[in-house]
């Protein structure tokens, strides 16, 4: 089950109910669809947890 960690605190209770009822199918993502979904994302390498990063501290 995929959980969204957006911070708003809402759960998709309908999907959770389907999971408990055994109504959700477990399937692997389509590789081409996955590539399409992440194609426009920008890589962020210099965040506070990046290797060697200072987290905004000099």
N, CA, C and O atoms as a GROMACS GRO file, in nm:
protein
  232
    1UNK      N    1   0.084  -0.117   0.000
    1UNK     CA    2   0.000   0.000   0.000
    1UNK      C    3   0.089   0.123   0.000
    1UNK      O    4   0.179   0.134   0.083
    2UNK      N    5   0.064   0.215  -0.091
    2UNK     CA    6   0.140   0.339  -0.102
    2UNK      C    7   0.080   0.442  -0.008
    2UNK      O    8  -0.041   0.463  -0.007
    3UNK      N    9   0.164   0.507   0.071
    3UNK     CA   10   0.119   0.607   0.166
    3UNK      C   11   0.177   0.742   0.125
    3UNK      O   12   0.297   0.753   0.099
    4UNK      N   13   0.092   0.843   0.118
    4UNK     CA   14   0.135   0.978   0.084
    4UNK      C   15   0.181   1.049   0.211
    4UNK      O   16   0.105   1.058   0.308
    5UNK      N   17   0.302   1.098   0.212
    5UNK     CA   18   0.355   1.167   0.328
    5UNK      C   19   0.354   1.318   0.304
    5UNK      O   20   0.456   1.385   0.323
    6UNK      N   21   0.240   1.371   0.264
    6UNK     CA   22   0.230   1.514   0.231
    6UNK      C   23   0.219   1.602   0.353
    6UNK      O   24   0.241   1.722   0.344
    7UNK      N   25   0.186   1.545   0.466
    7UNK     CA   26   0.178   1.622   0.588
    7UNK      C   27   0.041   1.675   0.622
    7UNK      O   28   0.023   1.735   0.728
    8UNK      N   29  -0.058   1.655   0.536
    8UNK     CA   30  -0.190   1.709   0.567
    8UNK      C   31  -0.270   1.618   0.660
    8UNK      O   32  -0.371   1.661   0.715
    9UNK      N   33  -0.228   1.495   0.679
    9UNK     CA   34  -0.290   1.407   0.776
    9UNK      C   35  -0.408   1.326   0.726
    9UNK      O   36  -0.465   1.248   0.802
   10UNK      N   37  -0.447   1.342   0.601
   10UNK     CA   38  -0.561   1.267   0.548
   10UNK      C   39  -0.518   1.129   0.501
   10UNK      O   40  -0.408   1.113   0.447
   11UNK      N   41  -0.602   1.031   0.520
   11UNK     CA   42  -0.580   0.897   0.467
   11UNK      C   43  -0.686   0.870   0.362
   11UNK      O   44  -0.798   0.920   0.373
   12UNK      N   45  -0.652   0.791   0.262
   12UNK     CA   46  -0.753   0.747   0.166
   12UNK      C   47  -0.822   0.627   0.229
   12UNK      O   48  -0.784   0.513   0.204
   13UNK      N   49  -0.923   0.654   0.311
   13UNK     CA   50  -0.988   0.548   0.386
   13UNK      C   51  -1.063   0.451   0.295
   13UNK      O   52  -1.078   0.334   0.329
   14UNK      N   53  -1.109   0.497   0.179
   14UNK     CA   54  -1.173   0.407   0.084
   14UNK      C   55  -1.076   0.302   0.034
   14UNK      O   56  -1.111   0.184   0.023
   15UNK      N   57  -0.953   0.345   0.002
   15UNK     CA   58  -0.851   0.250  -0.044
   15UNK      C   59  -0.810   0.157   0.068
   15UNK      O   60  -0.785   0.038   0.044
   16UNK      N   61  -0.802   0.208   0.190
   16UNK     CA   62  -0.767   0.123   0.304
   16UNK      C   63  -0.874   0.017   0.326
   16UNK      O   64  -0.843  -0.098   0.358
   17UNK      N   65  -0.999   0.056   0.310
   17UNK     CA   66  -1.110  -0.039   0.325
   17UNK      C   67  -1.101  -0.147   0.215
   17UNK      O   68  -1.124  -0.265   0.242
   18UNK      N   69  -1.069  -0.105   0.092
   18UNK     CA   70  -1.052  -0.201  -0.016
   18UNK      C   71  -0.937  -0.297   0.013
   18UNK      O   72  -0.947  -0.416  -0.015
   19UNK      N   73  -0.828  -0.245   0.069
   19UNK     CA   74  -0.714  -0.330   0.104
   19UNK      C   75  -0.755  -0.436   0.205
   19UNK      O   76  -0.724  -0.554   0.187
   20UNK      N   77  -0.823  -0.394   0.310
   20UNK     CA   78  -0.864  -0.488   0.414
   20UNK      C   79  -0.964  -0.591   0.362
   20UNK      O   80  -0.969  -0.704   0.411
   21UNK      N   81  -1.044  -0.553   0.262
   21UNK     CA   82  -1.143  -0.644   0.206
   21UNK      C   83  -1.083  -0.736   0.099
   21UNK      O   84  -1.152  -0.822   0.045
   22UNK      N   85  -0.954  -0.717   0.068
   22UNK     CA   86  -0.888  -0.799  -0.033
   22UNK      C   87  -0.928  -0.764  -0.174
   22UNK      O   88  -0.918  -0.848  -0.264
   23UNK      N   89  -0.973  -0.641  -0.196
   23UNK     CA   90  -1.022  -0.600  -0.328
   23UNK      C   91  -0.917  -0.529  -0.413
   23UNK      O   92  -0.944  -0.496  -0.528
   24UNK      N   93  -0.798  -0.506  -0.359
   24UNK     CA   94  -0.693  -0.439  -0.436
   24UNK      C   95  -0.601  -0.542  -0.498
   24UNK      O   96  -0.559  -0.638  -0.433
   25UNK      N   97  -0.569  -0.521  -0.625
   25UNK     CA   98  -0.477  -0.610  -0.695
   25UNK      C   99  -0.335  -0.558  -0.680
   25UNK      O  100  -0.311  -0.438  -0.692
   26UNK      N  101  -0.241  -0.647  -0.653
   26UNK     CA  102  -0.101  -0.612  -0.642
   26UNK      C  103  -0.039  -0.629  -0.780
   26UNK      O  104  -0.032  -0.740  -0.832
   27UNK      N  105   0.006  -0.519  -0.839
   27UNK     CA  106   0.064  -0.527  -0.972
   27UNK      C  107   0.188  -0.439  -0.979
   27UNK      O  108   0.196  -0.335  -0.913
   28UNK      N  109   0.283  -0.482  -1.058
   28UNK     CA  110   0.405  -0.404  -1.079
   28UNK      C  111   0.376  -0.290  -1.175
   28UNK      O  112   0.297  -0.305  -1.268
   29UNK      N  113   0.440  -0.175  -1.154
   29UNK     CA  114   0.418  -0.063  -1.246
   29UNK      C  115   0.475  -0.094  -1.384
   29UNK      O  116   0.574  -0.165  -1.397
   30UNK      N  117   0.411  -0.040  -1.485
   30UNK     CA  118   0.458  -0.053  -1.622
   30UNK      C  119   0.586   0.031  -1.636
   30UNK      O  120   0.582   0.150  -1.609
   31UNK      N  121   0.698  -0.029  -1.679
   31UNK     CA  122   0.824   0.047  -1.688
   31UNK      C  123   0.813   0.172  -1.776
   31UNK      O  124   0.867   0.276  -1.740
   32UNK      N  125   0.745   0.162  -1.888
   32UNK     CA  126   0.732   0.278  -1.977
   32UNK      C  127   0.648   0.387  -1.910
   32UNK      O  128   0.681   0.505  -1.921
   33UNK      N  129   0.542   0.349  -1.840
   33UNK     CA  130   0.460   0.446  -1.770
   33UNK      C  131   0.534   0.512  -1.656
   33UNK      O  132   0.517   0.631  -1.630
   34UNK      N  133   0.618   0.436  -1.587
   34UNK     CA  134   0.698   0.488  -1.479
   34UNK      C  135   0.800   0.590  -1.531
   34UNK      O  136   0.818   0.696  -1.472
   35UNK      N  137   0.866   0.558  -1.642
   35UNK     CA  138   0.961   0.652  -1.702
   35UNK      C  139   0.890   0.781  -1.743
   35UNK      O  140   0.943   0.890  -1.722
   36UNK      N  141   0.771   0.769  -1.799
   36UNK     CA  142   0.693   0.886  -1.840
   36UNK      C  143   0.655   0.971  -1.718
   36UNK      O  144   0.657   1.094  -1.725
   37UNK      N  145   0.620   0.906  -1.610
   37UNK     CA  146   0.576   0.978  -1.490
   37UNK      C  147   0.688   1.058  -1.426
   37UNK      O  148   0.663   1.165  -1.371
   38UNK      N  149   0.811   1.010  -1.433
   38UNK     CA  150   0.923   1.080  -1.368
   38UNK      C  151   1.008   1.160  -1.465
   38UNK      O  152   1.107   1.220  -1.425
   39UNK      N  153   0.971   1.162  -1.592
   39UNK     CA  154   1.052   1.228  -1.693
   39UNK      C  155   1.074   1.376  -1.663
   39UNK      O  156   1.183   1.427  -1.685
   40UNK      N  157   0.973   1.446  -1.614
   40UNK     CA  158   0.986   1.590  -1.591
   40UNK      C  159   1.037   1.628  -1.454
   40UNK      O  160   1.049   1.748  -1.424
   41UNK      N  161   1.069   1.531  -1.368
   41UNK     CA  162   1.118   1.563  -1.235
   41UNK      C  163   1.261   1.613  -1.241
   41UNK      O  164   1.341   1.566  -1.322
   42UNK      N  165   1.293   1.708  -1.154
   42UNK     CA  166   1.427   1.764  -1.148
   42UNK      C  167   1.501   1.698  -1.032
   42UNK      O  168   1.447   1.686  -0.922
   43UNK      N  169   1.623   1.657  -1.056
   43UNK     CA  170   1.704   1.596  -0.951
   43UNK      C  171   1.759   1.705  -0.860
   43UNK      O  172   1.810   1.806  -0.908
   44UNK      N  173   1.748   1.686  -0.730
   44UNK     CA  174   1.799   1.782  -0.633
   44UNK      C  175   1.913   1.714  -0.558
   44UNK      O  176   1.891   1.619  -0.482
   45UNK      N  177   2.034   1.762  -0.581
   45UNK     CA  178   2.152   1.699  -0.523
   45UNK      C  179   2.212   1.774  -0.406
   45UNK      O  180   2.295   1.718  -0.335
   46UNK      N  181   2.172   1.898  -0.383
   46UNK     CA  182   2.241   1.978  -0.283
   46UNK      C  183   2.154   2.010  -0.162
   46UNK      O  184   2.168   2.117  -0.102
   47UNK      N  185   2.066   1.921  -0.127
   47UNK     CA  186   1.981   1.941  -0.011
   47UNK      C  187   2.057   1.919   0.119
   47UNK      O  188   2.175   1.884   0.116
   48UNK      N  189   1.990   1.940   0.232
   48UNK     CA  190   2.059   1.928   0.361
   48UNK      C  191   2.106   1.786   0.393
   48UNK      O  192   2.194   1.769   0.478
   49UNK      N  193   2.051   1.686   0.327
   49UNK     CA  194   2.090   1.548   0.356
   49UNK      C  195   2.177   1.488   0.246
   49UNK      O  196   2.209   1.369   0.249
   50UNK      N  197   2.216   1.570   0.149
   50UNK     CA  198   2.303   1.521   0.043
   50UNK      C  199   2.442   1.494   0.099
   50UNK      O  200   2.482   1.553   0.199
   51UNK      N  201   2.516   1.405   0.034
   51UNK     CA  202   2.652   1.374   0.078
   51UNK      C  203   2.737   1.500   0.077
   51UNK      O  204   2.749   1.566  -0.026
   52UNK      N  205   2.795   1.532   0.190
   52UNK     CA  206   2.881   1.649   0.199
   52UNK      C  207   2.806   1.779   0.218
   52UNK      O  208   2.869   1.884   0.231
   53UNK      N  209   2.673   1.775   0.221
   53UNK     CA  210   2.595   1.898   0.239
   53UNK      C  211   2.606   1.950   0.380
   53UNK      O  212   2.626   1.875   0.475
   54UNK      N  213   2.592   2.082   0.392
   54UNK     CA  214   2.602   2.143   0.524
   54UNK      C  215   2.466   2.173   0.582
   54UNK      O  216   2.457   2.216   0.697
   55UNK      N  217   2.359   2.150   0.504
   55UNK     CA  218   2.226   2.177   0.554
   55UNK      C  219   2.199   2.325   0.577
   55UNK      O  220   2.122   2.362   0.665
   56UNK      N  221   2.264   2.408   0.497
   56UNK     CA  222   2.244   2.553   0.510
   56UNK      C  223   2.341   2.617   0.608
   56UNK      O  224   2.337   2.738   0.627
   57UNK      N  225   2.427   2.537   0.670
   57UNK     CA  226   2.525   2.591   0.764
   57UNK      C  227   2.660   2.599   0.694
   57UNK      O  228   2.699   2.509   0.620
   58UNK      N  229   2.730   2.706   0.718
   58UNK     CA  230   2.861   2.725   0.655
   58UNK      C  231   2.971   2.665   0.738
   58UNK      O  232   3.088   2.672   0.700
   0.00000   0.00000   0.00000
